[in-house]
Amino acid sequence: MKLETPLASFFEGLETPVGEGPFAGGLTDFLNQRGAHELVAAFTVMSPALRRQLVSLAMAMAETDDEASKPRP
């Protein structure tokens, strides 16, 4: 069963406020997106070699996506 509660609510009252620290909210934002939990679950059962390949693929796709969104001269 899924909780219908924002992830940030579990961290209320901690010394380091949400949105600060090493991830600066990026991880929280990612985990609140649809499909993020399934992606993390799948990633955790993969072999280390397959994980590295997936990270390389994702980085290459992100670079391609960045290039596509740049305005053309």
Chimera marker file (.cmm) of the C-alpha trace (Angstrom):
<marker_set name="trace">
<marker id="1" x="0.000" y="0.000" z="0.000" r="1" g="1" b="0" radius="0.5"/>
<marker id="2" x="1.303" y="3.446" z="-0.912" r="1" g="1" b="0" radius="0.5"/>
<marker id="3" x="1.215" y="6.372" z="1.455" r="1" g="1" b="0" radius="0.5"/>
<marker id="4" x="-0.520" y="9.418" z="0.096" r="1" g="1" b="0" radius="0.5"/>
<marker id="5" x="1.899" y="11.690" z="1.959" r="1" g="1" b="0" radius="0.5"/>
<marker id="6" x="4.584" y="13.936" z="0.468" r="1" g="1" b="0" radius="0.5"/>
<marker id="7" x="8.065" y="12.556" z="1.113" r="1" g="1" b="0" radius="0.5"/>
<marker id="8" x="9.210" y="15.839" z="2.679" r="1" g="1" b="0" radius="0.5"/>
<marker id="9" x="6.677" y="15.489" z="5.503" r="1" g="1" b="0" radius="0.5"/>
<marker id="10" x="8.699" y="12.601" z="6.955" r="1" g="1" b="0" radius="0.5"/>
<marker id="11" x="11.663" y="14.938" z="7.443" r="1" g="1" b="0" radius="0.5"/>
<marker id="12" x="9.868" y="17.806" z="9.187" r="1" g="1" b="0" radius="0.5"/>
<marker id="13" x="11.586" y="18.888" z="12.369" r="1" g="1" b="0" radius="0.5"/>
<marker id="14" x="15.053" y="17.677" z="11.410" r="1" g="1" b="0" radius="0.5"/>
<marker id="15" x="18.033" y="19.958" z="11.958" r="1" g="1" b="0" radius="0.5"/>
<marker id="16" x="18.821" y="20.318" z="8.258" r="1" g="1" b="0" radius="0.5"/>
<marker id="17" x="15.731" y="21.701" z="6.511" r="1" g="1" b="0" radius="0.5"/>
<marker id="18" x="14.457" y="19.999" z="3.376" r="1" g="1" b="0" radius="0.5"/>
<marker id="19" x="15.991" y="21.668" z="0.338" r="1" g="1" b="0" radius="0.5"/>
<marker id="20" x="19.381" y="22.104" z="1.994" r="1" g="1" b="0" radius="0.5"/>
<marker id="21" x="22.288" y="19.758" z="2.418" r="1" g="1" b="0" radius="0.5"/>
<marker id="22" x="24.042" y="17.555" z="-0.123" r="1" g="1" b="0" radius="0.5"/>
<marker id="23" x="21.028" y="16.957" z="-2.381" r="1" g="1" b="0" radius="0.5"/>
<marker id="24" x="19.417" y="20.421" z="-2.127" r="1" g="1" b="0" radius="0.5"/>
<marker id="25" x="15.957" y="18.997" z="-2.734" r="1" g="1" b="0" radius="0.5"/>
<marker id="26" x="16.841" y="17.330" z="-6.020" r="1" g="1" b="0" radius="0.5"/>
<marker id="27" x="16.477" y="13.828" z="-4.651" r="1" g="1" b="0" radius="0.5"/>
<marker id="28" x="13.216" y="14.696" z="-2.931" r="1" g="1" b="0" radius="0.5"/>
<marker id="29" x="11.884" y="16.238" z="-6.136" r="1" g="1" b="0" radius="0.5"/>
<marker id="30" x="12.886" y="13.144" z="-8.081" r="1" g="1" b="0" radius="0.5"/>
<marker id="31" x="11.304" y="10.713" z="-5.620" r="1" g="1" b="0" radius="0.5"/>
<marker id="32" x="8.029" y="12.638" z="-5.744" r="1" g="1" b="0" radius="0.5"/>
<marker id="33" x="7.746" y="12.070" z="-9.516" r="1" g="1" b="0" radius="0.5"/>
<marker id="34" x="5.552" y="9.322" z="-10.906" r="1" g="1" b="0" radius="0.5"/>
<marker id="35" x="7.566" y="6.183" z="-11.637" r="1" g="1" b="0" radius="0.5"/>
<marker id="36" x="10.543" y="7.110" z="-9.456" r="1" g="1" b="0" radius="0.5"/>
<marker id="37" x="9.887" y="4.430" z="-6.868" r="1" g="1" b="0" radius="0.5"/>
<marker id="38" x="9.583" y="1.735" z="-9.534" r="1" g="1" b="0" radius="0.5"/>
<marker id="39" x="12.838" y="2.910" z="-11.119" r="1" g="1" b="0" radius="0.5"/>
<marker id="40" x="14.669" y="2.773" z="-7.787" r="1" g="1" b="0" radius="0.5"/>
<marker id="41" x="13.245" y="-0.678" z="-7.012" r="1" g="1" b="0" radius="0.5"/>
<marker id="42" x="14.366" y="-2.022" z="-10.394" r="1" g="1" b="0" radius="0.5"/>
<marker id="43" x="17.805" y="-0.418" z="-10.025" r="1" g="1" b="0" radius="0.5"/>
<marker id="44" x="18.415" y="-2.068" z="-6.646" r="1" g="1" b="0" radius="0.5"/>
<marker id="45" x="18.016" y="-5.604" z="-8.041" r="1" g="1" b="0" radius="0.5"/>
<marker id="46" x="20.320" y="-5.062" z="-11.032" r="1" g="1" b="0" radius="0.5"/>
<marker id="47" x="23.906" y="-6.257" z="-11.114" r="1" g="1" b="0" radius="0.5"/>
<marker id="48" x="26.570" y="-3.563" z="-10.653" r="1" g="1" b="0" radius="0.5"/>
<marker id="49" x="27.596" y="-3.905" z="-14.310" r="1" g="1" b="0" radius="0.5"/>
<marker id="50" x="24.037" y="-3.395" z="-15.506" r="1" g="1" b="0" radius="0.5"/>
<marker id="51" x="23.660" y="-0.404" z="-13.162" r="1" g="1" b="0" radius="0.5"/>
<marker id="52" x="26.736" y="1.229" z="-14.706" r="1" g="1" b="0" radius="0.5"/>
<marker id="53" x="25.342" y="0.653" z="-18.194" r="1" g="1" b="0" radius="0.5"/>
<marker id="54" x="21.997" y="2.156" z="-17.203" r="1" g="1" b="0" radius="0.5"/>
<marker id="55" x="23.668" y="5.230" z="-15.685" r="1" g="1" b="0" radius="0.5"/>
<marker id="56" x="25.756" y="5.697" z="-18.857" r="1" g="1" b="0" radius="0.5"/>
<marker id="57" x="22.639" y="5.376" z="-20.996" r="1" g="1" b="0" radius="0.5"/>
<marker id="58" x="20.707" y="7.866" z="-18.855" r="1" g="1" b="0" radius="0.5"/>
<marker id="59" x="23.574" y="10.379" z="-18.988" r="1" g="1" b="0" radius="0.5"/>
<marker id="60" x="23.814" y="10.063" z="-22.776" r="1" g="1" b="0" radius="0.5"/>
<marker id="61" x="20.058" y="10.517" z="-23.104" r="1" g="1" b="0" radius="0.5"/>
<marker id="62" x="20.159" y="13.587" z="-20.844" r="1" g="1" b="0" radius="0.5"/>
<marker id="63" x="22.895" y="15.149" z="-23.001" r="1" g="1" b="0" radius="0.5"/>
<marker id="64" x="20.855" y="14.489" z="-26.130" r="1" g="1" b="0" radius="0.5"/>
<marker id="65" x="17.768" y="15.979" z="-24.472" r="1" g="1" b="0" radius="0.5"/>
<marker id="66" x="19.745" y="19.083" z="-23.440" r="1" g="1" b="0" radius="0.5"/>
<marker id="67" x="20.986" y="19.547" z="-27.008" r="1" g="1" b="0" radius="0.5"/>
<marker id="68" x="17.456" y="19.216" z="-28.416" r="1" g="1" b="0" radius="0.5"/>
<marker id="69" x="16.113" y="21.892" z="-26.088" r="1" g="1" b="0" radius="0.5"/>
<marker id="70" x="18.799" y="24.478" z="-26.985" r="1" g="1" b="0" radius="0.5"/>
<marker id="71" x="17.702" y="27.202" z="-29.396" r="1" g="1" b="0" radius="0.5"/>
<marker id="72" x="19.209" y="26.917" z="-32.860" r="1" g="1" b="0" radius="0.5"/>
<marker id="73" x="21.055" y="29.919" z="-34.334" r="1" g="1" b="0" radius="0.5"/>
<link id1="1" id2="2" r="1" g="1" b="0" radius="0.2"/>
<link id1="2" id2="3" r="1" g="1" b="0" radius="0.2"/>
<link id1="3" id2="4" r="1" g="1" b="0" radius="0.2"/>
<link id1="4" id2="5" r="1" g="1" b="0" radius="0.2"/>
<link id1="5" id2="6" r="1" g="1" b="0" radius="0.2"/>
<link id1="6" id2="7" r="1" g="1" b="0" radius="0.2"/>
<link id1="7" id2="8" r="1" g="1" b="0" radius="0.2"/>
<link id1="8" id2="9" r="1" g="1" b="0" radius="0.2"/>
<link id1="9" id2="10" r="1" g="1" b="0" radius="0.2"/>
<link id1="10" id2="11" r="1" g="1" b="0" radius="0.2"/>
<link id1="11" id2="12" r="1" g="1" b="0" radius="0.2"/>
<link id1="12" id2="13" r="1" g="1" b="0" radius="0.2"/>
<link id1="13" id2="14" r="1" g="1" b="0" radius="0.2"/>
<link id1="14" id2="15" r="1" g="1" b="0" radius="0.2"/>
<link id1="15" id2="16" r="1" g="1" b="0" radius="0.2"/>
<link id1="16" id2="17" r="1" g="1" b="0" radius="0.2"/>
<link id1="17" id2="18" r="1" g="1" b="0" radius="0.2"/>
<link id1="18" id2="19" r="1" g="1" b="0" radius="0.2"/>
<link id1="19" id2="20" r="1" g="1" b="0" radius="0.2"/>
<link id1="20" id2="21" r="1" g="1" b="0" radius="0.2"/>
<link id1="21" id2="22" r="1" g="1" b="0" radius="0.2"/>
<link id1="22" id2="23" r="1" g="1" b="0" radius="0.2"/>
<link id1="23" id2="24" r="1" g="1" b="0" radius="0.2"/>
<link id1="24" id2="25" r="1" g="1" b="0" radius="0.2"/>
<link id1="25" id2="26" r="1" g="1" b="0" radius="0.2"/>
<link id1="26" id2="27" r="1" g="1" b="0" radius="0.2"/>
<link id1="27" id2="28" r="1" g="1" b="0" radius="0.2"/>
<link id1="28" id2="29" r="1" g="1" b="0" radius="0.2"/>
<link id1="29" id2="30" r="1" g="1" b="0" radius="0.2"/>
<link id1="30" id2="31" r="1" g="1" b="0" radius="0.2"/>
<link id1="31" id2="32" r="1" g="1" b="0" radius="0.2"/>
<link id1="32" id2="33" r="1" g="1" b="0" radius="0.2"/>
<link id1="33" id2="34" r="1" g="1" b="0" radius="0.2"/>
<link id1="34" id2="35" r="1" g="1" b="0" radius="0.2"/>
<link id1="35" id2="36" r="1" g="1" b="0" radius="0.2"/>
<link id1="36" id2="37" r="1" g="1" b="0" radius="0.2"/>
<link id1="37" id2="38" r="1" g="1" b="0" radius="0.2"/>
<link id1="38" id2="39" r="1" g="1" b="0" radius="0.2"/>
<link id1="39" id2="40" r="1" g="1" b="0" radius="0.2"/>
<link id1="40" id2="41" r="1" g="1" b="0" radius="0.2"/>
<link id1="41" id2="42" r="1" g="1" b="0" radius="0.2"/>
<link id1="42" id2="43" r="1" g="1" b="0" radius="0.2"/>
<link id1="43" id2="44" r="1" g="1" b="0" radius="0.2"/>
<link id1="44" id2="45" r="1" g="1" b="0" radius="0.2"/>
<link id1="45" id2="46" r="1" g="1" b="0" radius="0.2"/>
<link id1="46" id2="47" r="1" g="1" b="0" radius="0.2"/>
<link id1="47" id2="48" r="1" g="1" b="0" radius="0.2"/>
<link id1="48" id2="49" r="1" g="1" b="0" radius="0.2"/>
<link id1="49" id2="50" r="1" g="1" b="0" radius="0.2"/>
<link id1="50" id2="51" r="1" g="1" b="0" radius="0.2"/>
<link id1="51" id2="52" r="1" g="1" b="0" radius="0.2"/>
<link id1="52" id2="53" r="1" g="1" b="0" radius="0.2"/>
<link id1="53" id2="54" r="1" g="1" b="0" radius="0.2"/>
<link id1="54" id2="55" r="1" g="1" b="0" radius="0.2"/>
<link id1="55" id2="56" r="1" g="1" b="0" radius="0.2"/>
<link id1="56" id2="57" r="1" g="1" b="0" radius="0.2"/>
<link id1="57" id2="58" r="1" g="1" b="0" radius="0.2"/>
<link id1="58" id2="59" r="1" g="1" b="0" radius="0.2"/>
<link id1="59" id2="60" r="1" g="1" b="0" radius="0.2"/>
<link id1="60" id2="61" r="1" g="1" b="0" radius="0.2"/>
<link id1="61" id2="62" r="1" g="1" b="0" radius="0.2"/>
<link id1="62" id2="63" r="1" g="1" b="0" radius="0.2"/>
<link id1="63" id2="64" r="1" g="1" b="0" radius="0.2"/>
<link id1="64" id2="65" r="1" g="1" b="0" radius="0.2"/>
<link id1="65" id2="66" r="1" g="1" b="0" radius="0.2"/>
<link id1="66" id2="67" r="1" g="1" b="0" radius="0.2"/>
<link id1="67" id2="68" r="1" g="1" b="0" radius="0.2"/>
<link id1="68" id2="69" r="1" g="1" b="0" radius="0.2"/>
<link id1="69" id2="70" r="1" g="1" b="0" radius="0.2"/>
<link id1="70" id2="71" r="1" g="1" b="0" radius="0.2"/>
<link id1="71" id2="72" r="1" g="1" b="0" radius="0.2"/>
<link id1="72" id2="73" r="1" g="1" b="0" radius="0.2"/>
</marker_set>
